[in-house]
C-alpha cells in the first residue's frame, strides 16, 4: 500500500499512516509518509480516534515494541472538522482539528520501526 490522502472533506479512498500511542490527547496523529510529521488539512492537524485505531490494529499489535509503532490503513474515509480540548493538558484551550472517520475499512497493517 502506498500512502494516499487527498486533502478534501468529501468521502474518498485513502491510504493513511497513523501513529499509535500519540500523546496529543486528540487521538492518534495521521502522519506524512515522507517527513513523519503530522498531516494537516489547511492549517488544522488530522487525527484518528485512538480507540478506533486500537480496534483496527487488533491482534496485530506487538506485546512490546522499541521505537515508533504505526498503522497503515486502507479505507474509504471522510475528514470531519471537530473542536475539542486536549484532555492531557490541564486548562487547555479548545482547538479545531480534523478527525478521520472510516466508512469502509479495506486493509490494515501494523508497522514497527524498520518495517
N, C-alpha and C positions, 0 to 999 in steps of 0.2 A: 504494500500500500504506500502510495506517495501522499504526502500531506497536501491537502487541498481545502481551502476555505475561502469563499468569496465574501467580501465584506458587504453584506446586504441583510436586511431584516426579513427577506422572503424565505419560504421553505427552500431548502437546497440539499443536494447530496454533497457530503463533505467528508474529508478525512482529517481528523484532529489529533494533535499530540497534546495530551493533557497530563499535568503534573499529578503526583499522588503524594499526599502529605504536606501540601502547601499550607503555610501558616498565615495566610492573609485574612482569614476569617470570613470571607465572602464565598468561599468554595474552593475548588481546585482550579488553578490557572490553566488556561489554554495557552500553549507555548508556540512560539515561532520555531519551526523546524530547523532553520538556519542559525539564528542567533541564540536560541534557547531562552530568550526573554519572553515576557508576557505579550500575547497578541492584543491588539487594540482595534476597535471598530470606531472610526472617528477618533475622538480623544478619550474614549472610555475603555477600560480593560474588559476582557472577556473571561468569564469564569463558568464552571460547571458545578452543579450541586455535588457536594462531597459524597453523600450517601448514594447518589446515582452512580458515581464513578466506582465506588466500592462494590455495588451490586453488579455492575458491568464486568469489573475485573474478577469478581467472584473467587473461585477456587484457584485461579491462576496467580494470585498474589503469593510471593515467596514468604516463608516464615521470617527470614532475616534478609536484609539487603544492605550492601555497602554502596553508598552513592545515591544518585537520584533515581527514583522509580517513576516511570511514565507509562501511560496507557495510550496506545494508538487505536483510535476508534473510527470506523467507517459507518456512516449512518445518514439518514435523512434528518436534517435538523432545522431549527429555526432559532434565530437570535432574538431574545426578548429583553427589552430595556427594563431595568429594575432599579430601585432605590433602597438602600439599607445602611445599617450601621455595622461596622466591624465589631463583632462581639468580643474579639480578643484584645481590644484596646478600650480601656475604661474612658468613658466620656467622648468616644469617637464621634465625629460629626457624620450626618447622613451623607452618602455619596452615591452617585449614579454609576451603573455598570451594566454590561450585557451578560445575560445568562443563556447558555446553550440548553435548548430543550430538544430532546431526541424524539422524533416522530416514529422512526423505524431503525432499529439497530441492525446492521448488516454483519459486522465483524469487529472483534476487539482483541488486542494482543497486549500483554504486559511486557514492557521492556525494562531491563535493568541496565545499569551503566555498562557500556561495552557491547550491548546487543543492538 
